[in-house]
Amino acid sequence: HVLLREGLPDLDEFEEVLAEANEAVGFLSFSSRILDKATRDAIDDLLPNCAYRQDAVLFDRPPPTAFTPPPERDKAPRSTPPHLLFGTSPLNAEYAMLAAAA
């Protein structure tokens, strides 16, 4: 923002832009988008999957046990075949002939 401000002197202050994007500019606005997102993530992920350890003062994922089901995960993405990334063998042969002629 500082670098943009040098070229654009009419640019609003960063704090004003952040408050506008965060919807925290209204009268008596006690909530914001950032706070809502952090709260929603804590409720959806942290609380059901972690345990609070008082001695270490942190949330810790418990080790998997026989009575807890394994987490459901999406399949790993299939890797793209090399001929789709770098061309086909006929194209490679054409390129080799053109490179040899040059």
C-alpha positions as a Markdown table, in Angstrom:
| # | Residue | x | y | z |
|---|---|---|---|---|
| 1 | His | 0.0 | 0.0 | 0.0 |
| 2 | Val | 2.9 | 2.3 | 0.7 |
| 3 | Leu | 4.3 | 1.8 | -2.8 |
| 4 | Leu | 0.9 | 2.4 | -4.4 |
| 5 | Arg | 0.5 | 5.5 | -2.3 |
| 6 | Glu | 3.7 | 7.0 | -3.8 |
| 7 | Gly | 2.2 | 6.8 | -7.3 |
| 8 | Leu | -1.4 | 7.4 | -6.4 |
| 9 | Pro | -1.6 | 10.3 | -3.8 |
| 10 | Asp | -5.4 | 10.2 | -3.8 |
| 11 | Leu | -5.5 | 6.6 | -2.5 |
| 12 | Asp | -7.4 | 6.1 | 0.7 |
| 13 | Glu | -5.5 | 5.1 | 3.9 |
| 14 | Phe | -5.0 | 1.3 | 4.4 |
| 15 | Glu | -6.9 | 1.3 | 7.7 |
| 16 | Glu | -9.9 | 2.9 | 6.0 |
| 17 | Val | -9.9 | 0.4 | 3.1 |
| 18 | Leu | -9.6 | -2.6 | 5.5 |
| 19 | Ala | -12.4 | -1.3 | 7.7 |
| 20 | Glu | -14.6 | -0.9 | 4.6 |
| 21 | Ala | -13.8 | -4.4 | 3.3 |
| 22 | Asn | -14.3 | -5.8 | 6.8 |
| 23 | Glu | -17.7 | -4.1 | 7.0 |
| 24 | Ala | -16.6 | -2.6 | 10.3 |
| 25 | Val | -17.5 | 1.0 | 9.4 |
| 26 | Gly | -21.2 | 1.0 | 10.5 |
| 27 | Phe | -22.5 | 2.6 | 13.7 |
| 28 | Leu | -22.1 | 0.2 | 16.6 |
| 29 | Ser | -20.6 | -2.5 | 14.5 |
| 30 | Phe | -19.3 | -5.1 | 17.0 |
| 31 | Ser | -18.8 | -7.8 | 14.4 |
| 32 | Ser | -16.7 | -8.1 | 11.3 |
| 33 | Arg | -16.1 | -10.5 | 8.4 |
| 34 | Ile | -12.7 | -11.5 | 9.7 |
| 35 | Leu | -14.0 | -12.2 | 13.2 |
| 36 | Asp | -17.0 | -14.2 | 11.7 |
| 37 | Lys | -14.6 | -16.3 | 9.6 |
| 38 | Ala | -12.3 | -17.0 | 12.5 |
| 39 | Thr | -15.2 | -18.0 | 14.8 |
| 40 | Arg | -16.8 | -20.2 | 12.1 |
| 41 | Asp | -13.4 | -22.0 | 11.5 |
| 42 | Ala | -12.9 | -22.5 | 15.2 |
| 43 | Ile | -16.4 | -24.0 | 15.6 |
| 44 | Asp | -16.3 | -26.2 | 12.5 |
| 45 | Asp | -12.7 | -27.5 | 12.7 |
| 46 | Leu | -11.0 | -26.8 | 16.0 |
| 47 | Leu | -13.6 | -27.7 | 18.6 |
| 48 | Pro | -14.8 | -31.1 | 17.2 |
| 49 | Asn | -11.3 | -32.3 | 16.2 |
| 50 | Cys | -9.0 | -31.1 | 19.0 |
| 51 | Ala | -8.6 | -31.2 | 22.7 |
| 52 | Tyr | -7.4 | -28.3 | 24.8 |
| 53 | Arg | -4.3 | -29.1 | 26.9 |
| 54 | Gln | -4.2 | -27.0 | 30.0 |
| 55 | Asp | -0.5 | -27.8 | 30.8 |
| 56 | Ala | 0.8 | -26.8 | 27.4 |
| 57 | Val | -1.9 | -24.1 | 26.9 |
| 58 | Leu | -2.7 | -25.2 | 23.3 |
| 59 | Phe | -5.2 | -27.2 | 21.3 |
| 60 | Asp | -3.8 | -30.7 | 20.3 |
| 61 | Arg | -5.2 | -33.3 | 18.0 |
| 62 | Pro | -5.6 | -36.6 | 19.9 |
| 63 | Pro | -3.9 | -39.7 | 18.4 |
| 64 | Pro | -6.2 | -41.9 | 16.3 |
| 65 | Thr | -7.9 | -44.7 | 18.2 |
| 66 | Ala | -9.9 | -47.8 | 17.3 |
| 67 | Phe | -13.2 | -46.2 | 18.2 |
| 68 | Thr | -12.7 | -43.1 | 16.1 |
| 69 | Pro | -13.4 | -43.4 | 12.4 |
| 70 | Pro | -10.7 | -42.3 | 10.0 |
| 71 | Pro | -11.3 | -38.9 | 8.5 |
| 72 | Glu | -13.0 | -38.7 | 5.1 |
| 73 | Arg | -10.7 | -37.2 | 2.5 |
| 74 | Asp | -11.1 | -36.5 | -1.2 |
| 75 | Lys | -9.1 | -38.7 | -3.6 |
| 76 | Ala | -5.7 | -37.5 | -4.4 |
| 77 | Pro | -5.5 | -35.7 | -7.8 |
| 78 | Arg | -4.4 | -37.9 | -10.7 |
| 79 | Ser | -1.2 | -36.7 | -12.2 |
| 80 | Thr | -1.3 | -35.4 | -15.7 |
| 81 | Pro | 0.4 | -37.7 | -18.2 |
| 82 | Pro | 3.7 | -36.3 | -19.5 |
| 83 | His | 2.5 | -36.2 | -23.1 |
| 84 | Leu | -0.2 | -33.8 | -22.2 |
| 85 | Leu | 2.3 | -31.5 | -20.4 |
| 86 | Phe | 5.0 | -31.5 | -23.0 |
| 87 | Gly | 3.4 | -32.5 | -26.3 |
| 88 | Thr | 3.1 | -35.9 | -28.1 |
| 89 | Ser | 5.8 | -38.0 | -29.6 |
| 90 | Pro | 4.9 | -36.9 | -33.2 |
| 91 | Leu | 5.2 | -33.3 | -32.1 |
| 92 | Asn | 8.5 | -34.0 | -30.4 |
| 93 | Ala | 9.7 | -35.7 | -33.7 |
| 94 | Glu | 8.7 | -32.7 | -35.7 |
| 95 | Tyr | 10.4 | -30.4 | -33.3 |
| 96 | Ala | 13.6 | -32.5 | -33.4 |
| 97 | Met | 13.6 | -32.3 | -37.3 |
| 98 | Leu | 13.1 | -28.6 | -37.2 |
| 99 | Ala | 15.8 | -28.2 | -34.6 |
| 100 | Ala | 18.2 | -30.3 | -36.6 |
| 101 | Ala | 17.5 | -28.3 | -39.8 |
| 102 | Ala | 18.2 | -25.0 | -38.0 |
